């Protein structure tokens, strides 16, 4: 069994059978983990949050694109839709991870929410790069991407 599967099962043992399915992808795992994290925030289940955020960070730091891509798009980005997770983002996501996914987040968040995240991390860098690119894409595609 792959390491990423074993680690996923450690985070959510109730999904052990599902996480053993041969066609399972890291994206599938993170789809299941998002609502678990949101509920853990509501319940203040810090032990569970720590396990899942550690797993997410581990995936983020891997060389395998399917892992870091899945955690960025399916996990970190989607967590921000939930106030319980958004308000705690800076408490659980390390600064180096935030900096690694910041452009992805900025491509999806409005300026006000992005400023809140930047403030959580004390980020003072370039805040126009991705918005300018995103504006160009809006003109090409016809909607925010």
NORBEL-V702822 format. One record per backbone hydrogen bond with DSSP energy under -0.5 kcal/mol. CO is the residue of the C=O (numbers start at 0). NH is the residue of the N-H. Records with the same first field share a line. If there is no record, write none. Layout:
CO: NH / NH
This chain:
1: 5
2: 6
3: 7
4: 8
5: 9
6: 10
7: 11
11: 14
12: 15
14: 18
15: 19
16: 19
17: 20
20: 23
24: 28
25: 29
26: 30
27: 31
28: 32
29: 33
30: 34
31: 35
32: 36
33: 37
34: 38
35: 39
36: 40
37: 41
38: 42
39: 43 / 44
40: 43
43: 45
44: 48
45: 49
46: 50
47: 51
48: 52
49: 53
50: 54
51: 55
52: 56
53: 57
54: 58
55: 59
56: 60
58: 61
62: 64
63: 66 / 67
64: 68
65: 69
66: 70
67: 71
68: 72
69: 73 / 74
70: 74 / 75
71: 76
74: 78
75: 79
77: 80
78: 81
80: 82
81: 84 / 85
82: 86
84: 87 / 88
85: 88
87: 90 / 91
88: 91 / 92
91: 93
93: 97
94: 98
95: 99
96: 100
97: 100 / 101
100: 104
101: 105
102: 106
103: 107
104: 107 / 108
109: 113
110: 114
111: 115
112: 116
113: 117
114: 118
115: 119
116: 120
117: 121 / 122
118: 121
127: 131
128: 132
129: 133
130: 134
131: 135
132: 136
133: 137
134: 138
135: 139
136: 140 / 141
137: 141
